[in-house]
Each structure stands twice: as structure tokens, then as C-alpha cells.
Amino acid sequence: MTTTRTLSSNFESLLDDTNLLTEIAILYYQQNTTQEEISKKFGISRAKVSRLLRRAREEGIVEISVKFHPVHSAQLEQRLMEKFSLKRALIALDQPSVQEQRNQVATLVSSFIDGNLQEGMVVAVGQGQNVAAVADHPGIVSHRNARFVCAIGGTHRSGDIINADHICRRLAKKFGGSSETLYAPAYVDTPQIRDVFLNHPNINETLNQARKAEFALVGIGDMDENSHMVKLGCFSAREFVEARVNDGIVGDIGGFDFFKLDGSRANTLMRDRVVGLEMRDLRLIPNVIAMASESRKALSILGALKTGTIDVLATSASCAMALLNMVDNEA
């Protein structure tokens, strides 16, 4: 009986502590009550109020998050431009969900394209969720007679929304231009099959149009075995793991070329199975816009920037901070 009463007493004491911490936290963080006013209300010292507020944070009753101010984003943009010789850096404020973050980055890219794309220009378009978000962004843009050309082939129907072809069509509708399809699969089984496609006159002509573009819009991918390329069956999870571990590959650009952390092009059979542009083609395009909204991609973004193919980077504030910290640590 004594043991039961002791356990009950301890539980009630713990509950009372939690209730007290919660009440004090609400007063201080939500109702802007000062620590002095709280100390008088509960008849305790200010030092104890401070200790209780610290306990509330440590025990997870209070969670504090810091949101970047637009001025801070502008400072991050400037630092990234200087560090990586970029023409522009488009930094979106951090958002609570992956989809909201992707939409915020897409908003900046859509506005940038609207402000810089001119009549008669050509945009080479890659695949992926981030690039697709630009095409689907609901903001109003000016119509102009621009052309959107696929820089990579397509995947099967479950991947329609992130196919370069479908993205091109939606971008053309959004900006009032036209689209050019690359009539080939994005990924094939062997390098020999890839060569057959690349030598086909229609496919070669489309890729040549993409190479001569004034702009390129591409995503930056990582080597996560749960990536869309694995889910779509383009590559196996094992191939991604082996490429990461054995070949030192940290990401892809546009879905059509793979690179290491130092920015060097990865000599991998995965690359030789892709029907699309290569990094050397991107270097011929004067305005390559690369997108990555996911926080897990910071390492991949760093490798992509070191390839020397990117002119405009669009990402989140947290990714921008991670990039700058990694570069500072390398120095």
C-alpha cells in the first residue's frame, strides 16, 4: 500500500511539474509576460523562473525555431555569388514542409525567368519535381514567343508529371511559347542502345537545339536510393548505392549527368545509359538555372556548383547556410 501511494505521489508531482512548466512557458512565450511578473505571480525568484523556462525547452515543452529574414536571404545570395562565381542566387525562406519549400523556390525561379526570358529565346529543360514545380506555379507571367526544348528523354507513365516533355509543354502554356519533345527514353539498358538513339537524326536535332539554348532549367539530384529515378525503375537502389560508395558520386544535374564532390564528371556506366545532354553541353549554355529545395541535398549542391556549369542557383536558406559552412570548413 505504501509503495502504491509513493508511485501515485511521484506521478502527481511529475504532472504538477509539467503543468507548471507549461503554464510558465505560455505566459512568457505566448502572452509576453515578463520573468519579473511571473516570479511575483508564483512567489518564486526570477532565477528560478529562468531555470524553469530552460527546463521547458530541454524537455520539449517549448520548441524555438528561427526564420530567416529577407534581408538575411539577400546577404546569403551575395555570399554564394561571390564564393561560386554565380550570376544570381535565389534563396527562399525556410518552410515547414518539403512541398511548401519546393513551391517557394519555384516562385523565385518563375519570377526570374519571367524577368529575363525574351522573345525568340530557347530554354533547355531537364526533369524532376523541382523543375516541374516551376511549370505548375500559378503566378501570372508575361507571354512571349519562347521555345522550351527537352534536354533529356522521357520515362514511363507513372513519371509523367516530372518528365521533361510534360514540363516543357506546361512551361510553353504558361509563357505562351512552344515546346519540343525529345522522342526517346531517358534511360536505356546499355551504352550501345544509347548510341543508337543519339545517332538518330530527329533525336540529334532536338539535342542540338537544346545545346544552343540561351537558358537551361535543371534540377540537382542526390544519390538517395529512394530518389525518383529509383522509384521510376530507371536505376536500381543497388546501382545508386554502389555509385555512391564505389565511385564517389554525390549527385546528378538535370537527370542526365553525374558528378563527384569535387565537381568532376563521374565515369560511370549509369551516365552511359542516359539519352540527354551532358555537363559539357551545359557549359555552352550562358544561363543555367539549377534548382534544389530539399535540405538533404546540400552536399549534392556543393558538388554541382563545383562542376562550373551553374550560373543561377535556386535553393533554401538552410541549404545556402550549409553550403557556405562546408566551403568555410574546406578552407
C-alpha positions in Angstrom: 0.0 0.0 0.0 2.8 2.4 0.9 4.6 1.7 -2.4 1.4 2.4 -4.4 0.9 5.7 -2.6 4.5 6.6 -3.3 4.2 5.9 -7.0 1.0 7.8 -7.2 2.5 10.8 -5.3 5.6 10.8 -7.7 3.3 10.7 -10.7 1.2 13.6 -9.4 4.4 15.5 -8.6 5.7 15.0 -12.2 2.3 16.0 -13.6 2.3 19.1 -11.5 5.9 20.0 -12.7 4.8 19.6 -16.3 1.7 21.7 -15.8 3.8 24.4 -14.1 6.4 24.4 -16.8 3.7 24.6 -19.5 1.8 27.4 -17.7 5.0 29.5 -17.3 6.1 28.9 -20.9 2.7 30.0 -22.2 2.8 33.2 -20.0 6.4 34.0 -21.2 6.4 33.0 -24.9 2.8 33.5 -25.9 1.4 36.2 -23.6 4.6 38.2 -23.4 4.6 38.2 -19.6 7.9 39.3 -18.1 10.0 37.0 -15.9 9.6 39.6 -13.1 5.8 39.4 -13.4 5.9 35.5 -13.4 8.1 35.5 -10.3 5.6 37.6 -8.4 2.6 35.5 -9.7 4.1 32.2 -8.4 6.0 33.6 -5.5 9.4 32.4 -6.8 12.7 34.1 -7.7 13.5 35.4 -11.2 16.4 33.0 -11.2 14.1 30.0 -10.7 11.8 31.3 -13.5 14.8 31.4 -15.8 15.7 27.8 -14.8 12.1 26.6 -15.3 12.0 28.2 -18.8 15.3 26.5 -19.7 13.8 23.2 -18.5 10.7 23.7 -20.6 13.0 24.0 -23.7 15.1 21.0 -22.7 12.0 18.8 -22.1 10.5 19.7 -25.4 7.5 21.7 -24.0 8.9 24.7 -25.8 10.4 24.5 -29.3 12.1 27.5 -30.7 12.7 27.9 -34.5 14.4 30.8 -36.2 13.1 32.0 -39.5 15.4 33.9 -41.9 14.5 37.5 -42.6 14.5 38.5 -46.3 17.5 40.8 -45.6 19.4 37.8 -44.3 18.5 35.9 -47.5 19.9 38.8 -49.6 23.2 38.5 -47.7 23.3 34.8 -48.3 22.7 35.4 -52.0 25.6 37.8 -52.2 27.9 35.4 -50.3 27.0 32.5 -52.6 27.5 34.6 -55.7 31.0 35.6 -54.5 32.0 32.1 -53.4 30.9 30.2 -56.5 31.1 33.0 -59.2 27.4 32.8 -59.8 25.4 35.4 -61.8 22.5 35.1 -59.3 21.5 33.1 -56.2 17.8 32.8 -55.5 17.3 32.0 -51.8 13.8 31.0 -50.5 13.0 31.4 -46.8 12.7 28.1 -45.0 9.3 26.5 -44.9 7.8 23.8 -42.6 7.2 21.2 -45.3 9.0 19.8 -48.3 6.2 20.8 -50.7 6.0 24.3 -49.4 9.7 24.7 -49.7 9.7 23.4 -53.2 6.9 25.9 -54.1 8.8 28.8 -52.6 11.9 28.0 -54.6 9.7 27.6 -57.7 8.2 31.0 -57.1 11.6 32.7 -57.2 12.6 30.8 -60.4 9.4 31.5 -62.1 9.8 35.2 -61.4 13.4 35.1 -62.6 12.5 33.5 -65.9 9.7 36.0 -66.4 12.1 38.9 -65.8 14.8 37.6 -68.2 13.3 35.5 -70.9 12.9 37.4 -74.2 11.1 36.8 -77.5 12.6 34.0 -79.6 14.8 32.6 -76.8 15.2 28.8 -76.2 15.1 27.1 -72.8 16.6 23.6 -72.4 14.6 21.7 -69.8 15.5 18.9 -67.5 13.3 16.6 -65.4 12.3 16.4 -61.7 10.0 17.6 -59.1 11.6 21.0 -58.6 11.6 21.8 -62.3 8.0 20.6 -62.6 7.0 23.0 -59.7 8.1 26.0 -61.9 5.8 24.9 -64.7 2.9 24.4 -62.2 3.5 27.7 -60.3 0.2 29.7 -60.5 1.7 33.2 -60.7 1.0 35.5 -63.6 3.8 35.8 -66.1 4.2 37.6 -69.4 3.6 35.7 -72.6 6.4 35.6 -75.2 7.3 33.5 -78.2 9.9 31.4 -76.5 10.7 27.7 -77.1 11.1 25.0 -74.4 13.2 22.1 -75.6 13.6 18.7 -73.8 17.2 18.1 -72.6 16.5 14.5 -71.7 14.2 11.8 -72.9 11.1 10.5 -71.0 10.1 7.9 -68.5 7.0 5.6 -68.3 3.6 7.0 -67.5 3.9 7.0 -63.7 6.6 9.6 -64.0 4.6 11.8 -66.4 4.5 14.8 -64.1 8.3 15.0 -63.8 9.1 14.1 -67.4 10.9 16.8 -69.3 8.4 16.6 -72.1 5.4 17.2 -69.9 7.2 20.0 -68.1 8.1 21.6 -71.4 4.5 21.5 -72.5 3.3 23.1 -69.3 6.1 25.8 -69.4 5.1 26.6 -73.0 1.5 27.0 -72.0 2.5 29.1 -69.0 4.7 31.5 -71.0 2.7 31.4 -74.3 5.5 29.7 -76.2 6.1 26.3 -77.9 7.7 23.0 -76.8 10.0 20.5 -78.5 9.8 16.8 -77.5 12.9 14.5 -77.4 11.4 11.3 -78.8 13.5 8.9 -76.8 13.5 7.2 -73.4 15.5 9.0 -70.7 17.3 5.8 -69.6 18.2 2.6 -71.6 19.8 -0.7 -70.7 23.2 -0.4 -72.4 25.5 2.2 -73.8 25.1 0.6 -77.2 21.4 1.2 -77.2 22.0 4.8 -76.1 24.3 5.3 -79.1 21.6 4.2 -81.5 19.2 6.8 -80.1 21.8 9.6 -80.1 22.6 8.9 -83.7 19.0 9.1 -84.8 18.6 12.3 -86.9 15.5 13.6 -85.1 16.9 13.0 -81.6 20.2 14.5 -82.6 18.5 17.6 -83.9 16.5 18.1 -80.8 19.6 17.8 -78.6 21.4 20.3 -80.8 18.6 22.8 -80.3 18.9 22.3 -76.5 22.7 22.8 -76.7 22.1 26.2 -78.4 19.6 27.4 -75.8 20.0 30.8 -74.0 18.7 29.3 -70.8 18.6 25.8 -69.2 16.3 24.8 -66.3 17.6 21.8 -64.4 17.3 20.1 -61.0 20.1 18.8 -58.8 19.6 15.3 -57.6 21.3 13.3 -54.9 22.2 9.6 -54.7 19.5 8.7 -52.3 18.3 5.2 -53.0 14.7 6.4 -52.5 15.1 9.0 -55.3 12.5 9.3 -58.1 14.9 7.8 -60.6 15.0 4.6 -58.5 11.2 4.7 -57.9 10.6 5.0 -61.6 12.8 2.0 -62.3 15.4 3.9 -64.3 18.1 2.6 -62.0 18.1 0.1 -59.1 18.7 1.1 -55.5 21.8 -1.1 -55.5 23.2 0.8 -58.5 22.7 4.1 -56.6 24.4 2.8 -53.5 27.3 1.3 -55.5 27.7 4.5 -57.4 27.8 6.5 -54.2 30.1 4.2 -52.3 32.4 2.8 -55.0 32.5 5.7 -57.5 32.2 8.6 -55.1 29.2 10.1 -56.9 27.3 12.6 -54.9 24.6 13.7 -57.4 23.3 14.3 -60.8 22.4 17.5 -62.7 19.3 17.6 -64.9 18.9 13.8 -64.5 21.4 13.4 -67.4 24.9 13.6 -65.9 26.6 12.5 -62.6 29.4 14.2 -60.6 31.7 13.7 -57.6 32.1 16.1 -54.7 35.0 17.9 -56.3 32.8 18.6 -59.3 34.5 16.2 -61.7 32.3 14.2 -64.0 31.8 10.7 -62.9 32.9 8.0 -65.3 30.1 5.6 -64.7 28.0 3.2 -66.7 25.0 4.9 -65.3 25.9 8.0 -67.3 26.3 5.9 -70.5 22.7 4.8 -70.3 21.2 8.3 -70.4 19.7 9.8 -73.5 20.2 13.5 -73.0 22.7 16.4 -72.6 26.0 16.2 -70.8 27.7 18.6 -68.4 29.9 19.8 -71.3 26.8 20.8 -73.1 25.6 22.9 -70.2 28.8 24.8 -70.2 27.8 26.1 -73.7 24.5 27.5 -72.4 25.0 31.0 -70.9 22.3 30.9 -68.2 22.0 27.5 -66.5 19.4 27.7 -63.6 19.8 24.8 -61.2 17.3 24.0 -58.5 17.3 22.0 -55.3 14.9 22.8 -52.5 15.5 19.8 -50.2 17.7 20.3 -47.2 19.2 16.8 -47.6 20.8 17.9 -50.9 23.4 20.3 -49.6 26.3 18.0 -50.4 25.0 17.4 -53.9 24.5 21.1 -54.5 28.1 21.7 -53.4 29.4 19.1 -56.0 27.1 20.6 -58.7 28.4 24.1 -58.1 32.0 22.8 -58.4 31.2 21.5 -61.9 31.3 25.0 -63.2 28.1 24.5 -65.1 25.7 26.5 -63.0 25.1 30.3 -63.4 22.0 30.7 -61.2 21.3 28.6 -58.1 17.8 28.4 -56.5 17.6 26.8 -53.1 16.5 27.3 -49.5 18.1 29.5 -46.8 19.1 26.4 -44.7 20.8 24.8 -47.8 22.6 28.1 -48.5 23.9 28.3 -44.9 25.1 24.6 -45.1 26.9 25.3 -48.4 28.7 28.3 -47.0 29.7 26.4 -43.8 31.1 23.5 -45.9 33.1 25.8 -48.0 34.5 27.7 -45.0 35.5 24.3 -43.4 37.3 23.3 -46.6 39.4 26.5 -46.4 
